[in-house]
Amino acid sequence: SSDFSWTLAMDAMANHSSYSLSFSDGHWLLEVLVGEKNLSIDLGPNELRVHRDDGILSIALPAHAVLAVENCKTKLKAGRLAVKWPPVLENFEKECYVLKKCEQPLIFAAPNFVEKSVCVNLIRAAKMYGKAVPQFGHDVKYEMPLWPELHAEMDSDTARELESIYRRLDCLCGTERRCDEQLPRVHFQAPDMAKSRMPQGLHLDTNGAPHRYVTALIYLDTLPASGDGATTFPCAMAPEPVQRAGRELYNQGGQHTSNVSDPELETLAQELLDASEEYCGFSALPEQGKLVLFFTRGDDGAVDPMSWHGGARVSAAGDFGGKWMLQIFKTLPPEIRSQKDLLKRFSARCRQPPEFVC
């Protein structure tokens, strides 16, 4: 059986001249042009057959879209057959639906990417095995091993769980881990009584790390409704004035709203911060087990100036004293960094996560 299956649930269609397969509203939908005369239908877990006067139309279903024969609904109207069924999780340890949240910047979210029990274990592991790096105030970032199964002290169950997460992210991001990449980090953000929603400002992930191209965040706990603590993208789906401020600030050399001194740049930075205060754009709220994957670069390989983001103030703690999340940064392979054509092809490919990965 497969360890993990992915379905890119963004109304993507597997198109054919006579049928289409899609996933929406928690169900698979297979639509087939069959005509209206003298037909019969055979349903199986991995195949649908339509017997017609002119022959047999056989449709093989992908492994991640097994047909729930005992729990499907069929409808024939105007020569079009519709077959609808819920996902079948048998023989899969876990099934995860990856949802596109925004095109620019490109943001995906996957609820329940990691089981709750594993999230709790990762918080414990960060405290036991991670290298604590104090941050602003009471915040701490725990550096975690890049190859957990080689860690001398980490218990085997935790190492296996962490390795499984890394491998799944390698598949989604389109490239394997490398020894030259930054270590994964478990970030603890303590409750903060600051008046500003964005006390640590906004930034691009290429700030101080120019070769990053995609970032994965996995929330390890859930904050109460009053806790906020969202990862906020003020330029995502925002009004043009906000997006223009993001573009101009980056084009003039800004990569962090707290590190600008020119009055004109300060004005642009404040526009982005004001937008965040007003909940403009897209905000990913911390929900235990949820993955947020966002790309710092566009299809052309250039930095996407719409990818400004930051962590909102934590106003109320969850069950573990604050906000906890696992951060993983992916960087461009060294051999393509100076090759524009290769960089463009690499970026465009990685921005299209696989429909199904074992």
N, C-alpha and C positions, 0 to 999 in steps of 0.2 A: 504494500500500500504506500501511497505518497505521504511524505511528512507534512506537506503544507500545500495548499492550492490557493491561487490568486485569481480573481476575476476583476478586470478593469470595468467597473460598473459606472459608465459615464455615457449611457445610451449608445455605446458603440455597437454597430451591427456587423454580424458576419454575413456578408451579402453574397447572394447567388442569383442567377437569372430567374429562378423559380421559387426560391425560399429565402428567409432571413431569420436569424437567431439573435435575440437581444435579451438584456436583463434590466428590469426596472421594477420599482415598488416591491422588491423582495421576491420576485418570481421570474423564471425563465419564460420567454414567449417565442414559440416557433410558428412562423406564418408561412404557409405553402400555397402556391397557386395550383389548384387541382382540377378546376372545371366543375361541372355540376352533374355529369352523367356517368352512371355505371362505375362507381368506384367503391373500394373498400380499403380499410386502413388497418395495418398491424402496428402495434406499439410495443417497443422493447426498451430496456434500460439504456441501450447504447445505439439504438437505431429506430427509425420510423420508416415504414414502407407504405406507399400509396399505390394500390393496384388500379390501373385505368385500362380503357380499351386499347390505348396506344402503347401500353407497356407498364413497367414498374418503375416508380421513382423511389430510390433508396437514399435516405439521408442519414449519414453517420454522425452521431453526436460527439462532441469533444469530451474528454475524460472528466472535466470539471462541470459538465452540464448533464450529468446522468438523469434520465427521465424517470420521474416518480410515477410509475405506471398506475399504482393504486391510488394516487392522490393528484391526478391531473384532470384538467377540464378541456373539453374539445368543443369547437364551434365552427360550423360551416355556413358561410354567408357569401353570396355573390361569387361563388367559385373560389373562395379563399378559405382555407382551413387554418384555424388558430388553435394551437395546443399550449396550454399554460400550466406550469407546475412549480412547486417550491424547490429550493436547493436540496440535494441529497447529500448528507454529510457522512454516510456510511463509507468506511474504508479511508476516511480522511481524519487525521488527528485534529485538524482545524481548517475552517474555510474562512477567508477574509475578503471583504469587498472593498476595493480601493476607489474612492470617490474623488473625481476632479472638482475642486472648489473654486479655482480661478485659473484663467489662461495666462494672464500677465500681472504679477509673476505667476509662474506655473506652480500650483499648490495642489497636492493630493492629501486626503485624509483617509485613514483606515481605522474605524472603531474596532475595539476588541482585538487589536493586533497582537497584544500580549495578554495572557491570562492574569487575572487579579492576583492569584497566589504567587505568580512569578514576579509581578511588580513588587509585592511586599518583600520577596526574597532578594530582589536586586537592591532595594533600599538597605536591607541588612548587610548585603555583600559589600556595598559601597563603604559602609562604616567599618567593616572588618578588614577588607582587602584593598580598598581604594587609597590612593595617595591624596590626602586632604590638602587643598590649596585654598587658603582663606581669600575671600573676595570682599566686596564693599559691605560694611556693617557686619551682620551675622551670617551672611551668605557664604557657602562653601561649595567648591567644585572638587569632586573626588575623581581622580584619574584612574581609569579602569584598564586592565590589560587588553591589548589588541588581539592577543591569541590566548584566550582564557584557559584552554585545555592544556597549555604548556606552563601555566602558573603553578609554582611549586606549592603554594599554601591554600589555594582556593579549593573548596570541596568539589567533588566530581559532579554532583547534581547541579550546582550553581554554574560551574564551568560549561556544562552541556547546555543549560538554558541560555546562557549568554552567547555561546557559540552559535546556537540555532538562530537567535535574533540577528547576529552579525551576518550569517549566511543569507538569510532572507533579504536583508537590506542590500547585500552585495548584488543579489539578483534584481531587485527593484531599481537600483541605481546604475546598473549596467557595467559594473567593474568590480573586481575583487579588491580586498584590502591589500595595502602595501605597507612595508615597514617604515617608509618615509612619511606616512600620514600621522596627523595629530591623534593622540590617544583619545578614545571615547571617554566621556565624562558624565558622571551623575551629578546634576546641579541641584543643590538645595537653596531655595530662595525663602528667606525668613519673612514673616509678616512685617509690614512697614507702614508707619503712620504718616508718611509723606503726603503732602497735599496733591502733588502732581500724580497723574495716573502713570506717567512714564518717568520715574525718578532717575533711571539710568540711561535715558535717552533712546535714540534709534540709531541703527547702523546697517551697513551692508556687510555680508559675511566675508567679503574680500578685504575688509579693514584689517590690516596687519597680516593677512593670509591671502595673498593675491591669486593663488591657484585654486581656491575652492570653487566648486561648481554646484554642489547640492548638499543640503543639510537634512538630517533626520532627527526629529524630536519624538520621544516616546514619554508620555506622561505616566508617572508611576503612582500618582494618587489623584483623587478628585477633591476639588475645593468646594466649599459651600457656595450657594448662589451669591452671597455678598463678598466672596473672596476674590473674584475676578482672576488676576494672575494670568490672563490670556496672553498668547503670543499674537501680537498685533501687527498687521500689515496695512498701514494707512493709505498706500497708493493702490491697493488691490480694488478694482472695480470702483474706484473713487472718481469724483468730479475732475474735469480737466485741470482746473487750477491747482489741485493737490498733486496730480500726476506731473504737471509742469514743474512744480517746486522740487519734486523728487529727481526729475531729469536734470534740471539746472544745477542743483546742489552737487550731484555726482559729476556732471560735465565740468564743473569748476573745481573739482578736486576733493570735494567733501565725501567722507565715508562714515562719519559718526557725528551726530548732532552736537555732541559735547566737545568736539575737537575742532571747532571753527572759530576764527578770530576776526575775519573780515566782516564788516557790518552787513554787507550785502548777503554773504553766506549765512550769517546769523538770522537774517530775516527769513531766508528760505528754510533753514532748520526749524525756526519757530512755527512756520506754516505747517510743517509735517507734524510737529509736536501738538499743535492746536487741533489738527485733524484727528490725531490719536485720542486726545482728551474728549473729543466729541464722538468717539466710536465710529469714525469714518473708516471705510475700507472693510477688511476682513479680520476677524479675531477668532482664534482657535482657543476655546476654553479648555482648561485642564480636566480631562476625564480619564480615569485610571485605565491604562491599557491602550489608549488611542495613539496612533502614529500620525504625525504631520510631516510630510515630505515636501520641501520646496526647493526650487532651482534658482541659484544665483545668476545663472547664465541663460541666455536665450538660444534659439536654434542656430544662430550665427556664431555662437561661442563667446560673444561679448557679454560683459556684465550687464545684467538687467537692472536698470535704475528704478524699476517698480518694486524691487525686492527689499526696500527699506522695511525694517521690522524691529521689534523689541519686546521685552517681557514687561507686562503691566504690573503695577504694584499689587502685592499680595495683602489684601485687607483682612482676611480671616484664614486661619490655618485649617488644614484638613486633619485627617487622623494621625498624621506623622509630623505635626508641628509647623508645617509650611507647605511649600510647593516643591515636589521632587520630579525631575525628569532626566532621562538619558539623552545625551547629545552625541551625535555622530556626524562628523564633517568628512566629505569626500573631496579629494583634490584631483586635478587633471594629471594624467600620467606624464612624467617628465619628458618622454620622447616626443610628445605632440605639442608641447607648450609654445614652441616657436614656429610651428607649422600651421599656418592659418587654415589651409584646406582640411588637414587632418583634424584640427581643433573643431572646425565647423561640423564635420561629419560626426565626430565623436559626440559633440553636444546635442546635435539633432537626434541621434540614435538614443542617447541616454534619457532624453526627455519624453520618450515613448515607452513607458513601462510595459513589460510583457503581459499579454492577456492571461497566460497560464504558465506557472513555473512550479515544478515539482520540488 
